């Protein structure tokens, strides 16, 4: 999987166009100590998608596993804002 990702073409612009066309919200969320994907690159991707980078403390590459409570603290307000529900 890692090797495949290294050779995959960049689809960031197409994703941004699709999100914009659908008026779909987006978030880029990463663990503060991610050792697999540098935060600088994730921040650049967030900028390209028209959003910001949200960093989860006490997490590395898998915030859902490493700090699920911290991730939920971020996700629930986002989902509520995006859907107008809850």
N, CA, C and O atoms as a Maestro MAE file, in Angstrom:
{
 s_m_m2io_version
 :::
 2.0.0
}

f_m_ct {
 s_m_title
 :::
 protein
 m_atom[344] {
  # First column is atom index #
  i_m_mmod_type
  r_m_x_coord
  r_m_y_coord
  r_m_z_coord
  i_m_residue_number
  s_m_chain_name
  s_m_pdb_residue_name
  s_m_pdb_atom_name
  i_m_atomic_number
  :::
  1 25 0.825 -1.175 0.000 1 A "UNK " " N  " 7
  2 3 0.000 0.000 0.000 1 A "UNK " " CA " 6
  3 2 0.876 1.248 0.000 1 A "UNK " " C  " 6
  4 15 0.618 2.188 -0.751 1 A "UNK " " O  " 8
  5 25 1.899 1.261 0.829 2 A "UNK " " N  " 7
  6 3 2.787 2.414 0.883 2 A "UNK " " CA " 6
  7 2 3.464 2.675 -0.447 2 A "UNK " " C  " 6
  8 15 3.577 3.820 -0.884 2 A "UNK " " O  " 8
  9 25 3.915 1.604 -1.091 3 A "UNK " " N  " 7
  10 3 4.569 1.753 -2.396 3 A "UNK " " CA " 6
  11 2 3.583 2.294 -3.430 3 A "UNK " " C  " 6
  12 15 3.941 3.134 -4.255 3 A "UNK " " O  " 8
  13 25 2.351 1.814 -3.382 4 A "UNK " " N  " 7
  14 3 1.340 2.292 -4.324 4 A "UNK " " CA " 6
  15 2 1.080 3.783 -4.116 4 A "UNK " " C  " 6
  16 15 0.939 4.532 -5.083 4 A "UNK " " O  " 8
  17 25 1.018 4.208 -2.870 5 A "UNK " " N  " 7
  18 3 0.776 5.623 -2.584 5 A "UNK " " CA " 6
  19 2 1.910 6.512 -3.082 5 A "UNK " " C  " 6
  20 15 1.679 7.648 -3.496 5 A "UNK " " O  " 8
  21 25 3.120 5.999 -3.041 6 A "UNK " " N  " 7
  22 3 4.257 6.785 -3.500 6 A "UNK " " CA " 6
  23 2 4.189 7.088 -4.991 6 A "UNK " " C  " 6
  24 15 4.757 8.077 -5.455 6 A "UNK " " O  " 8
  25 25 3.496 6.241 -5.736 7 A "UNK " " N  " 7
  26 3 3.438 6.404 -7.184 7 A "UNK " " CA " 6
  27 2 2.080 6.899 -7.680 7 A "UNK " " C  " 6
  28 15 1.883 7.087 -8.880 7 A "UNK " " O  " 8
  29 25 1.173 7.101 -6.780 8 A "UNK " " N  " 7
  30 3 -0.157 7.593 -7.156 8 A "UNK " " CA " 6
  31 2 -0.058 9.058 -7.564 8 A "UNK " " C  " 6
  32 15 0.666 9.829 -6.934 8 A "UNK " " O  " 8
  33 25 -0.773 9.446 -8.602 9 A "UNK " " N  " 7
  34 3 -0.735 10.836 -9.027 9 A "UNK " " CA " 6
  35 2 -1.499 11.708 -8.035 9 A "UNK " " C  " 6
  36 15 -2.402 11.237 -7.345 9 A "UNK " " O  " 8
  37 25 -1.136 12.948 -7.976 10 A "UNK " " N  " 7
  38 3 -1.753 13.913 -7.068 10 A "UNK " " CA " 6
  39 2 -3.147 14.254 -7.582 10 A "UNK " " C  " 6
  40 15 -3.306 14.697 -8.719 10 A "UNK " " O  " 8
  41 25 -4.143 14.047 -6.748 11 A "UNK " " N  " 7
  42 3 -5.520 14.346 -7.127 11 A "UNK " " CA " 6
  43 2 -6.129 15.448 -6.260 11 A "UNK " " C  " 6
  44 15 -7.349 15.602 -6.205 11 A "UNK " " O  " 8
  45 25 -5.270 16.212 -5.584 12 A "UNK " " N  " 7
  46 3 -5.735 17.262 -4.687 12 A "UNK " " CA " 6
  47 2 -6.586 18.311 -5.376 12 A "UNK " " C  " 6
  48 15 -7.606 18.736 -4.833 12 A "UNK " " O  " 8
  49 25 -6.181 18.735 -6.568 13 A "UNK " " N  " 7
  50 3 -6.949 19.759 -7.271 13 A "UNK " " CA " 6
  51 2 -8.319 19.232 -7.683 13 A "UNK " " C  " 6
  52 15 -9.316 19.947 -7.580 13 A "UNK " " O  " 8
  53 25 -8.374 17.992 -8.145 14 A "UNK " " N  " 7
  54 3 -9.663 17.392 -8.528 14 A "UNK " " CA " 6
  55 2 -10.566 17.251 -7.305 14 A "UNK " " C  " 6
  56 15 -11.775 17.470 -7.394 14 A "UNK " " O  " 8
  57 25 -9.986 16.889 -6.175 15 A "UNK " " N  " 7
  58 3 -10.778 16.781 -4.949 15 A "UNK " " CA " 6
  59 2 -11.323 18.142 -4.545 15 A "UNK " " C  " 6
  60 15 -12.493 18.262 -4.181 15 A "UNK " " O  " 8
  61 25 -10.480 19.167 -4.608 16 A "UNK " " N  " 7
  62 3 -10.935 20.516 -4.277 16 A "UNK " " CA " 6
  63 2 -12.081 20.947 -5.187 16 A "UNK " " C  " 6
  64 15 -13.059 21.530 -4.717 16 A "UNK " " O  " 8
  65 25 -11.969 20.666 -6.479 17 A "UNK " " N  " 7
  66 3 -13.036 21.016 -7.424 17 A "UNK " " CA " 6
  67 2 -14.330 20.275 -7.089 17 A "UNK " " C  " 6
  68 15 -15.411 20.864 -7.126 17 A "UNK " " O  " 8
  69 25 -14.224 18.995 -6.765 18 A "UNK " " N  " 7
  70 3 -15.417 18.209 -6.439 18 A "UNK " " CA " 6
  71 2 -16.074 18.714 -5.156 18 A "UNK " " C  " 6
  72 15 -17.298 18.821 -5.086 18 A "UNK " " O  " 8
  73 25 -15.273 19.021 -4.152 19 A "UNK " " N  " 7
  74 3 -15.822 19.543 -2.898 19 A "UNK " " CA " 6
  75 2 -16.503 20.883 -3.119 19 A "UNK " " C  " 6
  76 15 -17.587 21.134 -2.594 19 A "UNK " " O  " 8
  77 25 -15.860 21.740 -3.900 20 A "UNK " " N  " 7
  78 3 -16.410 23.059 -4.178 20 A "UNK " " CA " 6
  79 2 -17.718 22.957 -4.963 20 A "UNK " " C  " 6
  80 15 -18.693 23.639 -4.648 20 A "UNK " " O  " 8
  81 25 -17.732 22.108 -5.978 21 A "UNK " " N  " 7
  82 3 -18.929 21.945 -6.808 21 A "UNK " " CA " 6
  83 2 -20.120 21.451 -5.989 21 A "UNK " " C  " 6
  84 15 -21.265 21.812 -6.260 21 A "UNK " " O  " 8
  85 25 -19.840 20.630 -4.996 22 A "UNK " " N  " 7
  86 3 -20.908 20.064 -4.161 22 A "UNK " " CA " 6
  87 2 -21.158 20.875 -2.894 22 A "UNK " " C  " 6
  88 15 -22.043 20.563 -2.098 22 A "UNK " " O  " 8
  89 25 -20.351 21.929 -2.728 23 A "UNK " " N  " 7
  90 3 -20.409 22.737 -1.502 23 A "UNK " " CA " 6
  91 2 -20.265 21.850 -0.269 23 A "UNK " " C  " 6
  92 15 -20.922 22.058 0.751 23 A "UNK " " O  " 8
  93 25 -19.395 20.865 -0.390 24 A "UNK " " N  " 7
  94 3 -19.167 19.915 0.695 24 A "UNK " " CA " 6
  95 2 -18.047 20.420 1.601 24 A "UNK " " C  " 6
  96 15 -16.992 20.824 1.113 24 A "UNK " " O  " 8
  97 25 -18.263 20.402 2.893 25 A "UNK " " N  " 7
  98 3 -17.206 20.815 3.807 25 A "UNK " " CA " 6
  99 2 -16.103 19.765 3.870 25 A "UNK " " C  " 6
  100 15 -16.316 18.598 3.541 25 A "UNK " " O  " 8
  101 25 -14.950 20.192 4.288 26 A "UNK " " N  " 7
  102 3 -13.819 19.269 4.414 26 A "UNK " " CA " 6
  103 2 -12.989 19.655 5.617 26 A "UNK " " C  " 6
  104 15 -12.985 20.809 6.045 26 A "UNK " " O  " 8
  105 25 -12.297 18.691 6.147 27 A "UNK " " N  " 7
  106 3 -11.349 18.936 7.229 27 A "UNK " " CA " 6
  107 2 -10.164 18.009 7.026 27 A "UNK " " C  " 6
  108 15 -10.321 16.870 6.588 27 A "UNK " " O  " 8
  109 25 -9.001 18.495 7.342 28 A "UNK " " N  " 7
  110 3 -7.805 17.657 7.371 28 A "UNK " " CA " 6
  111 2 -7.417 17.563 8.836 28 A "UNK " " C  " 6
  112 15 -7.132 18.571 9.483 28 A "UNK " " O  " 8
  113 25 -7.411 16.346 9.347 29 A "UNK " " N  " 7
  114 3 -7.163 16.108 10.762 29 A "UNK " " CA " 6
  115 2 -5.976 15.171 10.889 29 A "UNK " " C  " 6
  116 15 -5.906 14.147 10.210 29 A "UNK " " O  " 8
  117 25 -5.043 15.527 11.764 30 A "UNK " " N  " 7
  118 3 -3.823 14.731 11.913 30 A "UNK " " CA " 6
  119 2 -3.400 14.694 13.369 30 A "UNK " " C  " 6
  120 15 -3.714 15.593 14.148 30 A "UNK " " O  " 8
  121 25 -2.686 13.642 13.720 31 A "UNK " " N  " 7
  122 3 -2.072 13.574 15.039 31 A "UNK " " CA " 6
  123 2 -0.826 14.447 15.082 31 A "UNK " " C  " 6
  124 15 -0.056 14.493 14.122 31 A "UNK " " O  " 8
  125 25 -0.638 15.124 16.179 32 A "UNK " " N  " 7
  126 3 0.499 16.037 16.332 32 A "UNK " " CA " 6
  127 2 1.837 15.338 16.069 32 A "UNK " " C  " 6
  128 15 2.756 15.951 15.526 32 A "UNK " " O  " 8
  129 25 1.950 14.083 16.443 33 A "UNK " " N  " 7
  130 3 3.221 13.356 16.323 33 A "UNK " " CA " 6
  131 2 3.230 12.378 15.152 33 A "UNK " " C  " 6
  132 15 3.912 11.355 15.204 33 A "UNK " " O  " 8
  133 25 2.474 12.688 14.095 34 A "UNK " " N  " 7
  134 3 2.416 11.801 12.933 34 A "UNK " " CA " 6
  135 2 3.820 11.613 12.373 34 A "UNK " " C  " 6
  136 15 4.479 12.573 11.974 34 A "UNK " " O  " 8
  137 25 4.259 10.378 12.349 35 A "UNK " " N  " 7
  138 3 5.599 10.063 11.851 35 A "UNK " " CA " 6
  139 2 5.549 9.433 10.458 35 A "UNK " " C  " 6
  140 15 6.581 9.034 9.917 35 A "UNK " " O  " 8
  141 25 4.355 9.343 9.883 36 A "UNK " " N  " 7
  142 3 4.213 8.758 8.554 36 A "UNK " " CA " 6
  143 2 3.958 9.812 7.481 36 A "UNK " " C  " 6
  144 15 4.330 9.621 6.323 36 A "UNK " " O  " 8
  145 25 3.332 10.914 7.857 37 A "UNK " " N  " 7
  146 3 2.976 11.955 6.904 37 A "UNK " " CA " 6
  147 2 3.234 13.295 7.578 37 A "UNK " " C  " 6
  148 15 2.472 13.685 8.463 37 A "UNK " " O  " 8
  149 25 4.275 14.007 7.192 38 A "UNK " " N  " 7
  150 3 4.652 15.243 7.878 38 A "UNK " " CA " 6
  151 2 3.513 16.262 7.939 38 A "UNK " " C  " 6
  152 15 2.767 16.436 6.976 38 A "UNK " " O  " 8
  153 25 3.395 16.922 9.075 39 A "UNK " " N  " 7
  154 3 2.343 17.924 9.251 39 A "UNK " " CA " 6
  155 2 2.461 19.058 8.235 39 A "UNK " " C  " 6
  156 15 1.449 19.629 7.828 39 A "UNK " " O  " 8
  157 25 3.669 19.387 7.826 40 A "UNK " " N  " 7
  158 3 3.817 20.452 6.822 40 A "UNK " " CA " 6
  159 2 3.109 20.068 5.526 40 A "UNK " " C  " 6
  160 15 2.472 20.913 4.896 40 A "UNK " " O  " 8
  161 25 3.215 18.803 5.123 41 A "UNK " " N  " 7
  162 3 2.541 18.347 3.904 41 A "UNK " " CA " 6
  163 2 1.033 18.294 4.100 41 A "UNK " " C  " 6
  164 15 0.273 18.611 3.186 41 A "UNK " " O  " 8
  165 25 0.601 17.893 5.290 42 A "UNK " " N  " 7
  166 3 -0.835 17.854 5.557 42 A "UNK " " CA " 6
  167 2 -1.415 19.269 5.593 42 A "UNK " " C  " 6
  168 15 -2.543 19.493 5.153 42 A "UNK " " O  " 8
  169 25 -0.643 20.218 6.116 43 A "UNK " " N  " 7
  170 3 -1.079 21.613 6.136 43 A "UNK " " CA " 6
  171 2 -1.204 22.151 4.701 43 A "UNK " " C  " 6
  172 15 -2.149 22.874 4.385 43 A "UNK " " O  " 8
  173 25 -0.253 21.793 3.847 44 A "UNK " " N  " 7
  174 3 -0.321 22.203 2.443 44 A "UNK " " CA " 6
  175 2 -1.564 21.622 1.763 44 A "UNK " " C  " 6
  176 15 -2.236 22.311 0.996 44 A "UNK " " O  " 8
  177 25 -1.866 20.353 2.047 45 A "UNK " " N  " 7
  178 3 -3.048 19.734 1.472 45 A "UNK " " CA " 6
  179 2 -4.302 20.445 1.956 45 A "UNK " " C  " 6
  180 15 -5.208 20.708 1.166 45 A "UNK " " O  " 8
  181 25 -4.363 20.756 3.235 46 A "UNK " " N  " 7
  182 3 -5.521 21.465 3.773 46 A "UNK " " CA " 6
  183 2 -5.712 22.803 3.061 46 A "UNK " " C  " 6
  184 15 -6.833 23.172 2.711 46 A "UNK " " O  " 8
  185 25 -4.629 23.513 2.853 47 A "UNK " " N  " 7
  186 3 -4.698 24.796 2.158 47 A "UNK " " CA " 6
  187 2 -5.232 24.608 0.745 47 A "UNK " " C  " 6
  188 15 -6.082 25.373 0.290 47 A "UNK " " O  " 8
  189 25 -4.741 23.607 0.065 48 A "UNK " " N  " 7
  190 3 -5.211 23.328 -1.304 48 A "UNK " " CA " 6
  191 2 -6.696 22.985 -1.330 48 A "UNK " " C  " 6
  192 15 -7.386 23.267 -2.310 48 A "UNK " " O  " 8
  193 25 -7.188 22.372 -0.248 49 A "UNK " " N  " 7
  194 3 -8.599 21.993 -0.190 49 A "UNK " " CA " 6
  195 2 -9.477 23.120 0.348 49 A "UNK " " C  " 6
  196 15 -10.698 22.984 0.421 49 A "UNK " " O  " 8
  197 25 -8.848 24.229 0.724 50 A "UNK " " N  " 7
  198 3 -9.612 25.366 1.213 50 A "UNK " " CA " 6
  199 2 -10.047 25.236 2.654 50 A "UNK " " C  " 6
  200 15 -11.065 25.800 3.055 50 A "UNK " " O  " 8
  201 25 -9.291 24.505 3.425 51 A "UNK " " N  " 7
  202 3 -9.602 24.322 4.842 51 A "UNK " " CA " 6
  203 2 -8.320 24.442 5.650 51 A "UNK " " C  " 6
  204 15 -7.258 24.727 5.096 51 A "UNK " " O  " 8
  205 25 -8.413 24.230 6.931 52 A "UNK " " N  " 7
  206 3 -7.233 24.268 7.772 52 A "UNK " " CA " 6
  207 2 -6.863 22.882 8.261 52 A "UNK " " C  " 6
  208 15 -7.615 21.922 8.093 52 A "UNK " " O  " 8
  209 25 -5.710 22.799 8.857 53 A "UNK " " N  " 7
  210 3 -5.265 21.546 9.466 53 A "UNK " " CA " 6
  211 2 -5.657 21.572 10.934 53 A "UNK " " C  " 6
  212 15 -5.336 22.518 11.653 53 A "UNK " " O  " 8
  213 25 -6.342 20.542 11.369 54 A "UNK " " N  " 7
  214 3 -6.708 20.373 12.775 54 A "UNK " " CA " 6
  215 2 -5.791 19.308 13.345 54 A "UNK " " C  " 6
  216 15 -5.733 18.189 12.836 54 A "UNK " " O  " 8
  217 25 -5.080 19.658 14.397 55 A "UNK " " N  " 7
  218 3 -4.086 18.752 14.980 55 A "UNK " " CA " 6
  219 2 -4.621 18.191 16.293 55 A "UNK " " C  " 6
  220 15 -5.101 18.927 17.156 55 A "UNK " " O  " 8
  221 25 -4.527 16.871 16.422 56 A "UNK " " N  " 7
  222 3 -4.969 16.175 17.627 56 A "UNK " " CA " 6
  223 2 -3.747 15.892 18.498 56 A "UNK " " C  " 6
  224 15 -2.813 15.213 18.070 56 A "UNK " " O  " 8
  225 25 -3.764 16.417 19.721 57 A "UNK " " N  " 7
  226 3 -2.676 16.146 20.661 57 A "UNK " " CA " 6
  227 2 -2.698 14.680 21.089 57 A "UNK " " C  " 6
  228 15 -3.713 13.995 20.959 57 A "UNK " " O  " 8
  229 25 -1.579 14.222 21.592 58 A "UNK " " N  " 7
  230 3 -1.447 12.855 22.105 58 A "UNK " " CA " 6
  231 2 -1.828 11.802 21.069 58 A "UNK " " C  " 6
  232 15 -2.407 10.769 21.403 58 A "UNK " " O  " 8
  233 25 -1.497 12.074 19.814 59 A "UNK " " N  " 7
  234 3 -1.768 11.127 18.737 59 A "UNK " " CA " 6
  235 2 -0.676 11.268 17.682 59 A "UNK " " C  " 6
  236 15 -0.040 12.313 17.541 59 A "UNK " " O  " 8
  237 25 -0.485 10.180 16.952 60 A "UNK " " N  " 7
  238 3 0.487 10.180 15.863 60 A "UNK " " CA " 6
  239 2 -0.277 9.989 14.553 60 A "UNK " " C  " 6
  240 15 -1.069 10.853 14.176 60 A "UNK " " O  " 8
  241 25 -0.056 8.880 13.856 61 A "UNK " " N  " 7
  242 3 -0.651 8.677 12.539 61 A "UNK " " CA " 6
  243 2 -2.111 8.221 12.595 61 A "UNK " " C  " 6
  244 15 -2.829 8.347 11.603 61 A "UNK " " O  " 8
  245 25 -2.557 7.700 13.724 62 A "UNK " " N  " 7
  246 3 -3.919 7.162 13.813 62 A "UNK " " CA " 6
  247 2 -4.661 7.720 15.024 62 A "UNK " " C  " 6
  248 15 -4.843 7.007 16.011 62 A "UNK " " O  " 8
  249 25 -5.090 8.971 14.969 63 A "UNK " " N  " 7
  250 3 -5.773 9.563 16.120 63 A "UNK " " CA " 6
  251 2 -6.987 8.764 16.593 63 A "UNK " " C  " 6
  252 15 -7.301 8.766 17.783 63 A "UNK " " O  " 8
  253 25 -7.667 8.085 15.678 64 A "UNK " " N  " 7
  254 3 -8.837 7.300 16.074 64 A "UNK " " CA " 6
  255 2 -8.461 6.170 17.024 64 A "UNK " " C  " 6
  256 15 -9.278 5.743 17.839 64 A "UNK " " O  " 8
  257 25 -7.234 5.689 16.923 65 A "UNK " " N  " 7
  258 3 -6.756 4.619 17.796 65 A "UNK " " CA " 6
  259 2 -5.995 5.193 18.979 65 A "UNK " " C  " 6
  260 15 -6.166 4.735 20.109 65 A "UNK " " O  " 8
  261 25 -5.163 6.185 18.730 66 A "UNK " " N  " 7
  262 3 -4.248 6.698 19.746 66 A "UNK " " CA " 6
  263 2 -4.892 7.703 20.708 66 A "UNK " " C  " 6
  264 15 -4.476 7.808 21.862 66 A "UNK " " O  " 8
  265 25 -5.889 8.431 20.245 67 A "UNK " " N  " 7
  266 3 -6.582 9.385 21.112 67 A "UNK " " CA " 6
  267 2 -8.017 9.563 20.612 67 A "UNK " " C  " 6
  268 15 -8.369 10.636 20.122 67 A "UNK " " O  " 8
  269 25 -8.847 8.525 20.730 68 A "UNK " " N  " 7
  270 3 -10.208 8.627 20.209 68 A "UNK " " CA " 6
  271 2 -11.027 9.735 20.872 68 A "UNK " " C  " 6
  272 15 -11.841 10.377 20.208 68 A "UNK " " O  " 8
  273 25 -10.829 9.963 22.146 69 A "UNK " " N  " 7
  274 3 -11.579 11.024 22.821 69 A "UNK " " CA " 6
  275 2 -11.190 12.388 22.259 69 A "UNK " " C  " 6
  276 15 -12.052 13.242 22.051 69 A "UNK " " O  " 8
  277 25 -9.903 12.594 22.013 70 A "UNK " " N  " 7
  278 3 -9.448 13.853 21.424 70 A "UNK " " CA " 6
  279 2 -9.991 14.052 20.023 70 A "UNK " " C  " 6
  280 15 -10.347 15.167 19.641 70 A "UNK " " O  " 8
  281 25 -10.055 12.976 19.258 71 A "UNK " " N  " 7
  282 3 -10.601 13.059 17.906 71 A "UNK " " CA " 6
  283 2 -12.089 13.397 17.948 71 A "UNK " " C  " 6
  284 15 -12.555 14.240 17.180 71 A "UNK " " O  " 8
  285 25 -12.831 12.751 18.833 72 A "UNK " " N  " 7
  286 3 -14.257 13.043 18.949 72 A "UNK " " CA " 6
  287 2 -14.510 14.479 19.388 72 A "UNK " " C  " 6
  288 15 -15.494 15.093 18.976 72 A "UNK " " O  " 8
  289 25 -13.629 15.014 20.218 73 A "UNK " " N  " 7
  290 3 -13.757 16.397 20.650 73 A "UNK " " CA " 6
  291 2 -13.706 17.346 19.459 73 A "UNK " " C  " 6
  292 15 -14.308 18.420 19.485 73 A "UNK " " O  " 8
  293 25 -12.996 16.952 18.434 74 A "UNK " " N  " 7
  294 3 -12.896 17.753 17.209 74 A "UNK " " CA " 6
  295 2 -14.021 17.410 16.232 74 A "UNK " " C  " 6
  296 15 -14.652 18.302 15.665 74 A "UNK " " O  " 8
  297 25 -14.266 16.121 16.041 75 A "UNK " " N  " 7
  298 3 -15.219 15.689 15.018 75 A "UNK " " CA " 6
  299 2 -16.669 16.055 15.322 75 A "UNK " " C  " 6
  300 15 -17.388 16.509 14.432 75 A "UNK " " O  " 8
  301 25 -17.098 15.868 16.540 76 A "UNK " " N  " 7
  302 3 -18.514 16.108 16.847 76 A "UNK " " CA " 6
  303 2 -18.947 17.550 16.573 76 A "UNK " " C  " 6
  304 15 -19.981 17.751 15.936 76 A "UNK " " O  " 8
  305 25 -18.198 18.562 17.029 77 A "UNK " " N  " 7
  306 3 -18.602 19.928 16.673 77 A "UNK " " CA " 6
  307 2 -18.578 20.196 15.162 77 A "UNK " " C  " 6
  308 15 -19.432 20.915 14.643 77 A "UNK " " O  " 8
  309 25 -17.609 19.622 14.469 78 A "UNK " " N  " 7
  310 3 -17.565 19.790 13.011 78 A "UNK " " CA " 6
  311 2 -18.810 19.206 12.361 78 A "UNK " " C  " 6
  312 15 -19.463 19.863 11.550 78 A "UNK " " O  " 8
  313 25 -19.135 17.972 12.718 79 A "UNK " " N  " 7
  314 3 -20.298 17.318 12.142 79 A "UNK " " CA " 6
  315 2 -21.579 18.067 12.463 79 A "UNK " " C  " 6
  316 15 -22.459 18.193 11.611 79 A "UNK " " O  " 8
  317 25 -21.686 18.559 13.674 80 A "UNK " " N  " 7
  318 3 -22.866 19.337 14.062 80 A "UNK " " CA " 6
  319 2 -22.963 20.623 13.236 80 A "UNK " " C  " 6
  320 15 -24.043 20.987 12.771 80 A "UNK " " O  " 8
  321 25 -21.852 21.296 13.059 81 A "UNK " " N  " 7
  322 3 -21.844 22.533 12.279 81 A "UNK " " CA " 6
  323 2 -22.181 22.261 10.808 81 A "UNK " " C  " 6
  324 15 -22.913 23.024 10.177 81 A "UNK " " O  " 8
  325 25 -21.645 21.180 10.284 82 A "UNK " " N  " 7
  326 3 -21.863 20.864 8.878 82 A "UNK " " CA " 6
  327 2 -23.290 20.420 8.596 82 A "UNK " " C  " 6
  328 15 -23.833 20.712 7.530 82 A "UNK " " O  " 8
  329 25 -23.897 19.719 9.540 83 A "UNK " " N  " 7
  330 3 -25.220 19.153 9.290 83 A "UNK " " CA " 6
  331 2 -26.342 19.983 9.886 83 A "UNK " " C  " 6
  332 15 -27.501 19.831 9.499 83 A "UNK " " O  " 8
  333 25 -26.007 20.861 10.827 84 A "UNK " " N  " 7
  334 3 -27.039 21.631 11.499 84 A "UNK " " CA " 6
  335 2 -27.884 20.774 12.423 84 A "UNK " " C  " 6
  336 15 -28.968 21.179 12.842 84 A "UNK " " O  " 8
  337 25 -27.385 19.595 12.736 85 A "UNK " " N  " 7
  338 3 -28.126 18.646 13.581 85 A "UNK " " CA " 6
  339 2 -27.467 18.466 14.941 85 A "UNK " " C  " 6
  340 15 -26.373 18.969 15.196 85 A "UNK " " O  " 8
  341 25 -28.160 17.737 15.804 86 A "UNK " " N  " 7
  342 3 -27.717 17.267 17.111 86 A "UNK " " CA " 6
  343 2 -27.786 18.391 18.075 86 A "UNK " " C  " 6
  344 15 -27.456 18.220 19.248 86 A "UNK " " O  " 8
  :::
 }
 m_bond[343] {
  # First column is bond index #
  i_m_from
  i_m_to
  i_m_order
  :::
  1 1 2 1
  2 2 3 1
  3 3 4 2
  4 3 5 1
  5 5 6 1
  6 6 7 1
  7 7 8 2
  8 7 9 1
  9 9 10 1
  10 10 11 1
  11 11 12 2
  12 11 13 1
  13 13 14 1
  14 14 15 1
  15 15 16 2
  16 15 17 1
  17 17 18 1
  18 18 19 1
  19 19 20 2
  20 19 21 1
  21 21 22 1
  22 22 23 1
  23 23 24 2
  24 23 25 1
  25 25 26 1
  26 26 27 1
  27 27 28 2
  28 27 29 1
  29 29 30 1
  30 30 31 1
  31 31 32 2
  32 31 33 1
  33 33 34 1
  34 34 35 1
  35 35 36 2
  36 35 37 1
  37 37 38 1
  38 38 39 1
  39 39 40 2
  40 39 41 1
  41 41 42 1
  42 42 43 1
  43 43 44 2
  44 43 45 1
  45 45 46 1
  46 46 47 1
  47 47 48 2
  48 47 49 1
  49 49 50 1
  50 50 51 1
  51 51 52 2
  52 51 53 1
  53 53 54 1
  54 54 55 1
  55 55 56 2
  56 55 57 1
  57 57 58 1
  58 58 59 1
  59 59 60 2
  60 59 61 1
  61 61 62 1
  62 62 63 1
  63 63 64 2
  64 63 65 1
  65 65 66 1
  66 66 67 1
  67 67 68 2
  68 67 69 1
  69 69 70 1
  70 70 71 1
  71 71 72 2
  72 71 73 1
  73 73 74 1
  74 74 75 1
  75 75 76 2
  76 75 77 1
  77 77 78 1
  78 78 79 1
  79 79 80 2
  80 79 81 1
  81 81 82 1
  82 82 83 1
  83 83 84 2
  84 83 85 1
  85 85 86 1
  86 86 87 1
  87 87 88 2
  88 87 89 1
  89 89 90 1
  90 90 91 1
  91 91 92 2
  92 91 93 1
  93 93 94 1
  94 94 95 1
  95 95 96 2
  96 95 97 1
  97 97 98 1
  98 98 99 1
  99 99 100 2
  100 99 101 1
  101 101 102 1
  102 102 103 1
  103 103 104 2
  104 103 105 1
  105 105 106 1
  106 106 107 1
  107 107 108 2
  108 107 109 1
  109 109 110 1
  110 110 111 1
  111 111 112 2
  112 111 113 1
  113 113 114 1
  114 114 115 1
  115 115 116 2
  116 115 117 1
  117 117 118 1
  118 118 119 1
  119 119 120 2
  120 119 121 1
  121 121 122 1
  122 122 123 1
  123 123 124 2
  124 123 125 1
  125 125 126 1
  126 126 127 1
  127 127 128 2
  128 127 129 1
  129 129 130 1
  130 130 131 1
  131 131 132 2
  132 131 133 1
  133 133 134 1
  134 134 135 1
  135 135 136 2
  136 135 137 1
  137 137 138 1
  138 138 139 1
  139 139 140 2
  140 139 141 1
  141 141 142 1
  142 142 143 1
  143 143 144 2
  144 143 145 1
  145 145 146 1
  146 146 147 1
  147 147 148 2
  148 147 149 1
  149 149 150 1
  150 150 151 1
  151 151 152 2
  152 151 153 1
  153 153 154 1
  154 154 155 1
  155 155 156 2
  156 155 157 1
  157 157 158 1
  158 158 159 1
  159 159 160 2
  160 159 161 1
  161 161 162 1
  162 162 163 1
  163 163 164 2
  164 163 165 1
  165 165 166 1
  166 166 167 1
  167 167 168 2
  168 167 169 1
  169 169 170 1
  170 170 171 1
  171 171 172 2
  172 171 173 1
  173 173 174 1
  174 174 175 1
  175 175 176 2
  176 175 177 1
  177 177 178 1
  178 178 179 1
  179 179 180 2
  180 179 181 1
  181 181 182 1
  182 182 183 1
  183 183 184 2
  184 183 185 1
  185 185 186 1
  186 186 187 1
  187 187 188 2
  188 187 189 1
  189 189 190 1
  190 190 191 1
  191 191 192 2
  192 191 193 1
  193 193 194 1
  194 194 195 1
  195 195 196 2
  196 195 197 1
  197 197 198 1
  198 198 199 1
  199 199 200 2
  200 199 201 1
  201 201 202 1
  202 202 203 1
  203 203 204 2
  204 203 205 1
  205 205 206 1
  206 206 207 1
  207 207 208 2
  208 207 209 1
  209 209 210 1
  210 210 211 1
  211 211 212 2
  212 211 213 1
  213 213 214 1
  214 214 215 1
  215 215 216 2
  216 215 217 1
  217 217 218 1
  218 218 219 1
  219 219 220 2
  220 219 221 1
  221 221 222 1
  222 222 223 1
  223 223 224 2
  224 223 225 1
  225 225 226 1
  226 226 227 1
  227 227 228 2
  228 227 229 1
  229 229 230 1
  230 230 231 1
  231 231 232 2
  232 231 233 1
  233 233 234 1
  234 234 235 1
  235 235 236 2
  236 235 237 1
  237 237 238 1
  238 238 239 1
  239 239 240 2
  240 239 241 1
  241 241 242 1
  242 242 243 1
  243 243 244 2
  244 243 245 1
  245 245 246 1
  246 246 247 1
  247 247 248 2
  248 247 249 1
  249 249 250 1
  250 250 251 1
  251 251 252 2
  252 251 253 1
  253 253 254 1
  254 254 255 1
  255 255 256 2
  256 255 257 1
  257 257 258 1
  258 258 259 1
  259 259 260 2
  260 259 261 1
  261 261 262 1
  262 262 263 1
  263 263 264 2
  264 263 265 1
  265 265 266 1
  266 266 267 1
  267 267 268 2
  268 267 269 1
  269 269 270 1
  270 270 271 1
  271 271 272 2
  272 271 273 1
  273 273 274 1
  274 274 275 1
  275 275 276 2
  276 275 277 1
  277 277 278 1
  278 278 279 1
  279 279 280 2
  280 279 281 1
  281 281 282 1
  282 282 283 1
  283 283 284 2
  284 283 285 1
  285 285 286 1
  286 286 287 1
  287 287 288 2
  288 287 289 1
  289 289 290 1
  290 290 291 1
  291 291 292 2
  292 291 293 1
  293 293 294 1
  294 294 295 1
  295 295 296 2
  296 295 297 1
  297 297 298 1
  298 298 299 1
  299 299 300 2
  300 299 301 1
  301 301 302 1
  302 302 303 1
  303 303 304 2
  304 303 305 1
  305 305 306 1
  306 306 307 1
  307 307 308 2
  308 307 309 1
  309 309 310 1
  310 310 311 1
  311 311 312 2
  312 311 313 1
  313 313 314 1
  314 314 315 1
  315 315 316 2
  316 315 317 1
  317 317 318 1
  318 318 319 1
  319 319 320 2
  320 319 321 1
  321 321 322 1
  322 322 323 1
  323 323 324 2
  324 323 325 1
  325 325 326 1
  326 326 327 1
  327 327 328 2
  328 327 329 1
  329 329 330 1
  330 330 331 1
  331 331 332 2
  332 331 333 1
  333 333 334 1
  334 334 335 1
  335 335 336 2
  336 335 337 1
  337 337 338 1
  338 338 339 1
  339 339 340 2
  340 339 341 1
  341 341 342 1
  342 342 343 1
  343 343 344 2
  :::
 }
}
